[in-house]
Amino acid sequence: MTGLCFVRFQSPTRNERGTFTGVFGLVNGLARAGRLTAEQETFRRANNDWYDANFINPAHTDPSVYDAAVNPGAAAWFKVTARIFIERVDGYLAILRTHGIPCETVRSANPGRVVYEDEYQVVVVQN
């Protein structure tokens, strides 16, 4: 991991579980609450489908990755080299801005203890 940089898009405030909800969770939460416009929902569904088809879901590889008892507070970070995946986040950020939902970009060379890693991402638990 040395020398690599990681990026995460997340709420600047902790949620009820004490973690920082990521960009996808924030937008999906708006969708569940019925707050997205038809255009925003079309974007969300198409892009969620694209991520599902092209991006590895760590929980499908290892169901314990996000298990709160095993890896409390586990959070996914993009590797900065995963440009094709990071570029698509802009549309999600635009949706959040429209709804006044803050989302920050966090970068780190060492975001935590790695519990999962693939070519494009890591899932970490805070040290």
N, C-alpha and C positions, 0 to 999 in steps of 0.2 A: 504494500500500500504506500510505501514511502514515495514522496514526490508527486503522487496523484492528488488531485483535488476533487472534492465531491460537492454536489449542490442539491439543495432541498428547497421546495417551495411549501411554506407552511403558515398557519395562523401564528401571529405574534403572541397570542394568549393561550394558556393551557385550557384544555377542555375538562369535562367532569371527571375524566380518568387521570388527569394530571399530565397529559401528553399534548403535543402540538399537532392538531389535525392538519394533514397534508392537503395540497391543492385539489386532488381528486376527491377526497372526502368532503371538502368544503363545497365543491360544486354538486356532488351527488346529494349532499344534504339539502341544498336548495331545490334540487329536483324532487326529492322525497317530500318536501314541504309544499310542492306545487308552485314554486315561485319563479320558475324559468319561463321565458317567452317561448313560443313555438319554435322560433329560430334558434334560440339557445339550447332547447331540448334536442333539436335535430343535430346541432353541433356536438353536444355532449354524447348522445347515443352513437353517432358515427365515429367519434374519436375514441370513446370507450371501447367500441367494437374493434377499432384499429389496434389499440393497445393490447386488447385481449388476444388478438391474432398474431401480434408481432413482438410482444414483450413477455418475458417469463414472469409468471406470478409466483413469487417465492413460496407462498403457502401451498401451491400445487406440488412443488418439489419436495418441501419439508413442512408438513402441517404444524410442526411445533414452532416454526419461526415467529409467528405472531401470538403464540400462546402466552398470555399474561403471567401465568405461573412459572413458565420456563424462561421466557425472555421479556420481563416486564419493561414496557415502554419501547419496544422494538419499533424502529422507524426506517423506512427505505430512503436511500439517497442515490441520485443518479451519479455515475462517473461522468466527469466533464467531457469525456470523449464520446459520450452517447448523444451526440448532437441531434440526430434524427428524432430521438425521443424527447429531448429537451425543447426543441423548436416548437413542438405541438402544444407545449404548456401555455404558450402565449394566449391562445384562444380561451383557455380556462381562466387565465388571469384577467382577461378582458371581461368575462362574465362576472367574476367576483367584483371588479371595479364598478361595473354597472349597478350592482346590488349593494355597494358600499361595504363589502366584506374585506377587511384587511388581509393581505397575504404578503409575507416577506420572503426574500430570497436569501438563503443562508449558505455560505460556502465554508468548507473546512478541509484541511489536509488529514485530520484525524477525528471523524465525527463520533467515534465510540468503538466498543468491542464488536468486531464483525461476527455475526451469527449466520450470515448467508452472503454469498458473493457469486456473481456471474459476470459475463462480459460487459454488461451495461450498468450494473447497480450493486449496491451493498445494502444489507439490512443490518443495523447496528443497535446495540443497547448502550446507553450512556455509561461512561466509566465512572 
